[in-house]
Amino acid sequence: MTWDDEADVVVVGYGGAGVTTALAARERGADVLAIDRYLGGGATELSGGIIYAGAGTWVQHAAGIDDDADNMFAYLQAEVGDAVSPATLRRFCEESPALIDWLTEHGVPFEASVCPYKTSYPTDDYYLYYSGSENAGGYRELAKPRQRGHRAHGPGVSGKAVFRPLARSAAARGVRVRTGTTATRLVVEDGRVTGIEAVTLDGAPAAVRRRFAALARISSKPGVYHQGLRRAVQALIARIERKHGVPVRIRARSGVVLTTGGFIANSAMVARHSPHYPWAQGLPLGSAGDDGSGITMAEEIGAATGKMDAMSAWRFIGPPSAFYGAIAVNTEGSRMVDESRYGAALGAAIATAPGHRAWLLVDAELAAEARTQIAGQSVWFQRMQTERLLRFGRTTGRTIEEAATRAGVDPAGLRATVDAHNQAIEQGTPDPLGKPDDIRRPIRTGPYALLDISFAARLTYPMPMLTLGGLLVDEHTGAVRTETGDTIPGLYAAGRAAVGICSNGYVSGLSLADCVFAGRRAGTHSVQRVDQN
């Protein structure tokens, strides 16, 4: 077989997991080639740039926050469940401080400024915060609440402050990158993955490459927020690839690592694996490269998958932080979840609610307090969503029953829920859903408003979602497994192309942290054959 290019390690997909894999393999002395269908960056560059880390990172120490691996493990065990083994989760926790050290050494900036209020994402004033349910009901009893959301330091959403320094570090260390190059098939010889087949735009005229790059940037943003625009742009990109793409074979002397992301951008694949989930009503969160192609290529040669029906849908109600004192109810007027939990918990509750419908009930006092907090606690997209929700997603009434009737909520059910909620606060009895006492607020001052937080409220309050499942891998090496539990020689996977730490449930920063944790693992072990030669 003839090869057009080769390297010790070939990394397919160059987002957060891909660049981490490439750096780890390069640190072992491997010649590394990474390819990406677009320009690199993937969902990581689009993200908020949160790394979930604890157990005493240098950032936590600088902020005066004491944390340890046992405390971090106790919390994450409740969130992660059986996504990975307890031994792997403990290793993730124990290695967490070193993970932040490694990112810092490669130029990712962090800052020890602690956010003083509960939020889904801090403003540019703060870079360390409770990014999960650490301080919510039930979890406080499992572990001491500690801030572990390490936001990369940078204005706006900080994903670029994670990916770009890593990419610069990789380039400085000799990692080669071919953009505009799409893997189409894994090459297997004598039972071992020895390379890939791909289509590349490397030889296309410069004007074509510039047009491709411009379209790729539009597909990334604003395409992530406007799926119609993204589909139109992707059609133009596909036309360029058909006309100017050239097939190539790339040899991997040691290993191929799939870091191609999840499959939220592939609606047919999502529908096949989650037919009963209201995914069509949500906002697919990720790049166009999250199309499941890496997972599919591996399946074609016998790879096993897991957690493919697992999805995370986010319904964040704060900022403003006052909204955590409100109550979330379904069409029957019943509460659904401890509202102080991470937004994915509320999203999961709405996904199973009748009609996937839900409202946040606030009284006049809560609404007034919330309005005073919007400017100081919100970044631009949070402010826009909250203002839109209060203006267009609100149904009001002078009484609880009037508001409920207008919104389509059972008025008797909502009245009973509010009375029970208020009575528990007045009598000092625990909240039935576990909300901490310092967050609970009575609902008693009219007029009342029901804010529509349903899945279907796409125009007023979009519901971001992503897939969590992927290829099954050996948890010590990152090697891709078969249905029988064996591993496929020469093939590895990391990030959302693989089952990992966050494949049961998601809190902010856990996916990026898993990309780094699993990427370093796969990059290191994919070089084993080089070490032996």
N, C-alpha and C positions, 0 to 999 in steps of 0.2 A: 504493500500500500504506500502510495506517495503522500507526503505531508507538505503543506504549504507554510507551516510555522510550527514551532514546538517550544516547550518549556518543561521544567520539572513539574511545576504545579500550574494547572489551568483553573482559574476561578471564573465561574459563569454567573454574571450579575455583580454589579459594582456599586452597591449601596453600603449601608453600615456594616452588615455581616461580611460583604465581599471585601471591603477595604481592610477590615480587621483580619480576615483570613489571609489576605495577601501579605500584610505586614508580619503576621506571625510566621508564615512560611518563609518569608525573606529573612527574618531573624534567625531561622535555622539554616540559612545559607542557600536556600533554593532559588533557582531562576524562576520567577513568577510572571505569568501573563494573565491579565484579567480582561474579560470582554464584557461589553454592555450593549444592549440593543439601542439605548438612547445615549445620553451624555454622562451617565454615572450619577450617583447620589441617591437614586431610588426613593423609597418612602422615607428614609432617614432624613434626607435633606428637606423634605416637606414637613417633617414632624416638629413637635415642640422642643426637641432636643433635650428630653429628660432621660437621665440615667438613674435607674433605681439601684441605690447602693447604701450600704450601712456597715454595721459591725465595727465602727470606729474609723471612718475614712478621715483623711487629713482635713477635708472640708467640714465634717462634723466636729472634729477637734477644734478647728479654728473658730467655729460658731459656739463652742462651749456645750455641745451636745454629747452626752455619754451614751454609747451604744455598744453592743457586743454581738457576736455571732449567734449565741443562744437566744437572745432576745429577738433578733432579726428572723431566725429560723422559726421561732414559736409563732410569730405573726404570719410569715409567708406559708407555713405549712397549712394554715387554714385557708389561704387564698389559692394555693397551687394544687392541693389535693394530690391525685395520683398522676399528674402530668409527667412528672419525673420521679425517680426513686428518692426516698429520704436521704440516701447517701449523696446523691447528686445535688439535691437542694442544700444540704449542709455544706458541701464543697463550694457551691455558689456563694453562700453566705460568708464562709471563712475566707474566700478569695476576694471578697468584695472590696476591701480597702486597697488591695494590690491592683484591682481592676481600675479604680480611679487613679492610682499612681501611674499606671501604664498609659491611660488616656492623657493624663497631664504631661507625661514625658513626650508624647507625640503631638503636643500642642493644643489639645482641647482645653479651653479655659473654664474654670469654675470659680465661684465666689461664695463666701460664707455669710451671706446676708439672709436671715431667716424671716420668712413671711409670717406676720403676726395674726393673720386671720385664715380661716378655712377657705380654700378656693380650688377650682379645677385647674387653674394655670395662673401663676403669679405675674404681676406687672414687671416692668423692667427695673423696679426698685429691689426685687427680691429673687434669689436664686437657689434657695433651699427651703423645702416645704413638705407638708404632709401630702404626698401625691397619691395615696391610696385610702384605705379605711382604717388606718392605724389608730386614729383618735375617735372612731365611731363606736356605737354601742356593740357590746359583745367582744370586740377586739381589744378594748382596754383591759379586759379581764384576762386575756390570753398573754399579752405582752405589754411592756411599758411603751406607750406611744412615743415614737421617735421620728423626726423628719428625715426622710431618705430620698426624696425627690431632688436629685442633683441636676439643676438646669444649667446647660452650657451657657456661659456668659455671652450675651449678644442681644441686640435690640430685636423686638418683635418675636416671632416664633424662632426658636434657636437651633433648629435642626441643621442648618448650614454651618453653625459653629461647632457641630460635632463632625460632620462629614468632611468639610473642606480642609481643616487642619490635618486630619488623618490622610486624606488624599495627597496633600502636599508632602507629608512625611513619607508616604509610600513612594512617591515620585523621586524624592531625594535619595531614597535607599535603593532605587533601581527597579521598582515594580513597573512593568510595561503594561499599558492599557490600550485596548483597541475599542473605541466607541463605534456606534453605528454597525455593530456586529451581533447577529442573532444566532444563538445556538439552535440547531434543528434536530440533532440526533446525537446520542452517545455512541461512540465506537467501542465495540467489545471484541477482543481477540483472546482466544483460549481462556474464556471465562473471566477476563480482567478488562476493566475500562481503561483504554489506552489513549483516549482522546475524544474529540468532538467533531462533528460536522457543523458548519455554520454558513451564513450568508452575510457578506460584509459590503459596506459602502466605501471601503478604504480607497479603492481606485476610482471612485466617482469624481467628476469635475468639481473644482473648488466651489463653483456657484451652487451646484447641487448640494454639496456638503453644508454650505452656509444656510441654504433653505431648509434642509433637514434639521439643522441645529435650531433654527428659529422656531420651526414647528414643534420640535421636541420640548422647547422651553414653554411654549403656549400650552401643550398637552399637560405639562407638569403643573403650572399655575398660569392662568386661572382655571385650567381644565379640571383640576380636582374638585372645584366648587361648581362647575357647570358641565354636567355630563354630556349634554347635547353638543356643546362646543368641543369637548374632548373627542367624541365620536367622529365629528366632522374632520378634526385635525388628524386623527388616527387614520382615517381613510386616505388623506393626502400623503401621510407618511408611508402607508402600505403601498401606494402607487409608486412612490420613489424607490422603495425597496424592490418592487417587482421589476422596474425598468433598469435600475442601476446596480442592484445587488449581484455579487459574484460569489459562487459557492467556494468554500475553502475547507480544508481539513487541518486541524490543529492537534498535534501530538502532545500528550501529557506523559512524561517519562515516569513520574511518580504517582500523581493522582489528579483527579478532577473534583472540584468542590462546587456544589450547587448552592448558590446564595441568591436565588432568583426571586425571593419574596413569596407572598401568599397568592391567593387567587380571587381576591375580592373584585378585580377588574374583569373577571370572566363570569358573566351572569349565568351562562349555561352550566358552568361547573358549580357555581354556588347553588343554583336551583336543584341540581342533581344530588348534591350532598345535604342540603338543608331545605327540602321541599316544603316543610311546614313553618319555616321561619319567615317573618315578614320583611325579608331582606330588600324586596323591591321598593319598599317605602323609605328606605334609609339612604344615606349619602355614602357611597363607596369611598373609603379612606385609604389612599395609597396612590402609587403611580400606575400608569398604563402597563408598566412591566409586571405588575402583580396579577398576571394572567394564568398562573398555574403551570406554565410551560416546563419549568424545571421538574416539578412534581410529575407531570405527565411523561416526560422523557425517561425518568427513572422507573416509573411504573412499567413502561414498555420493555424494560429489560429485567423485570421481576422484583422491583422494589416494593416494599410494604408501606402502607400509610396508616396514620392514626389520627383521631380527633378531627376528622374532616368535616364533621357536622358542627364543630365548635365555632361560634361566632361571638364577637363582642360588639354590643351596641351601646353607645354612650348617650345618656340623658343627664347632662350636667345642669344643676339648678343654681349653682353659685360659681362666680359672684353674680349678684350681691350675696354676702354671707348671711344676711337676714333671712333669706329664703330657706336656709336649712331648718329654721324654726317652723316653717309651714308644714302642711301635711299633703301627701300625694295620694290621690284616690282614683278608683276605677269607676266604671259606669254604675256600679251598685252603691257607690258612695263609701266603699270600704278602703281602708288604708292598705298599702301594698308592701312597704319596706321601711326600714329605718332611713329616713331621708338624709341623715348625715353621712351615710355610706358613700363610697366612690360611685361615680355616675354610671359605671357599667352594671352595678347591682340594680339600680333603678331601671336601666335599660332592659335588663333581663326580666325584671318583674313586669314591665309594660309589654314585653314580647309575649308573655303568657296571659295577659289580661284580656277580658272579653273585648273582641274587636281591636285589640292592641291600642286601646284608648286609655288615657289618663289625664288628670288635671292636678295642678298644684293649687291648693286653697290657701289664700292669704286674706287677712282682714285689713282694715284701714291702717292700723298701727304698723303692721309688718310691711305693707306696701309703702308707707311713708318712709320708714327706716331704710328699706331697700333702695328707694330712689336717691337717698342721700349718699349711698355707698357706690352707686354705679360708676361715677367718674373716677373715684380714687382707687377702686379695686379691680377695674377692668382694663384689659387691652382692647384694641379696636374691634376685633371680631366678637368678643364677649359683649361689649357695649352695644354693638349693632344687634345681636341676637336678643339681648334683654329688652332693648327699646322696642324692637319689633314684636316681641312677645307681649309686652305691656300694652302696646298700641293695637295690635291686630289679633292677638291670640287670647284676648281677655273677654270673659263674660261676667257681668256684674249684677248684683242684686242688693236691695236694702236688707234682706234677710238671707239666711243660709238657704232656706227653701226656694226663694225666688231665684237666686243665682243658680242653684242646682237645676231647677226646672228649665231655665233658659239654656243651660249648657247641655241638657240631655242626661243629667246624672239623677239617680233616684233620690228625691228630696228626703224621704223618710230615712233612707240608709245613711245619707250624709249627715243628717241631724243627729242620728244615733252615734255616728262616729265622732262628731265634734263634741257632743256631750260627754262621751266616754273619755275622750282625749283631755278635755278641760278638767273633768272630775279627777282624773288620775293626777294631774298637776296640782290641783288644789289640795288633795288628800296626801300628797307626797308618796304615792305608790309608783312602782316602776312602770315605765312605758312598756306596753305589751309587745312592741316590736324592737325594744332595746335601745331606743334613742337616749343618749345621756341627758341627765337632768339639766346640765348647764346649757344645753342647746334647745330644750323644749320651750315652747311658747304657747300660751293659751290663745285660742281663736275666739274672740268675743266682741270685736268692735266693727260695726258696719260702716260703710257698705263693704260687702264681701266680693272677692273676685276669684273666679276659677280660671287659671291660666292653662291653656291647652298644651300639654307636653306629650301628646300622642305620637305614635310612629308616623301617622299620616300628616302631621303638621309640618310638611316639608318646606313650605314657603316662609312660615313664621319662625320655625324652630327646627332646622334640619337635624337628623339623627345619624351621626357618623357611625360607621361600622367597618369591621375588618375580620378576616378569617384568621383562625388560630392553629389549625391543624396542618399536617404536612407529612413528610417522609419520616418513617421510624429510623432512628439512628442508635448506634451503640453509644451509651452515655459516657464511656471513658475515652472514646476516640473520635466520635462524630461520623464513623463509617456508616453508610446506608445499609439497612437490614433488609432481608427478604422475609416472606411470610413464615418461613421455617425458623427464623431467628438467626440464620447465618448472615454474614456481611458480604457485600459485593466488593471484591478486591478492586482497589483503585478509585472508589467512589465515596465521596463524603458530602455532607450537607450541613447547613447552619442557617440561622435566622428563621424567618417565617416559612421558608421552604421545608422546614423540618419541625417535628414535634419538639417542644422545648419547655422552659420554665413556665411560660405564660400560656400554655396551650389548653388549660382548663378555664382560666379566667384571667382578666387583665386589670392591672392598675398602671397608672401613668409611669413610664420609665422602665417597666419590666420587660417590654419587648426589645428596646434598644440595649438594655443591660444583657439580655439573653443573646442578642446578636454579637456582642463583644465577647461574652463568656464562651458561647458555642463556636464563634468564628475563630478565636484564638485556639480552641481545642482542635477544630478541624484543620486549621492551617498548620499547627504543630505536627499532628499525626499524619497528615498527608505527605510529609517529607520523609517518613520512615524509610522508604525505599532508596531515597537519595543517600541517606545516612549509611545505608548498608552497602552501597556501590563503591 
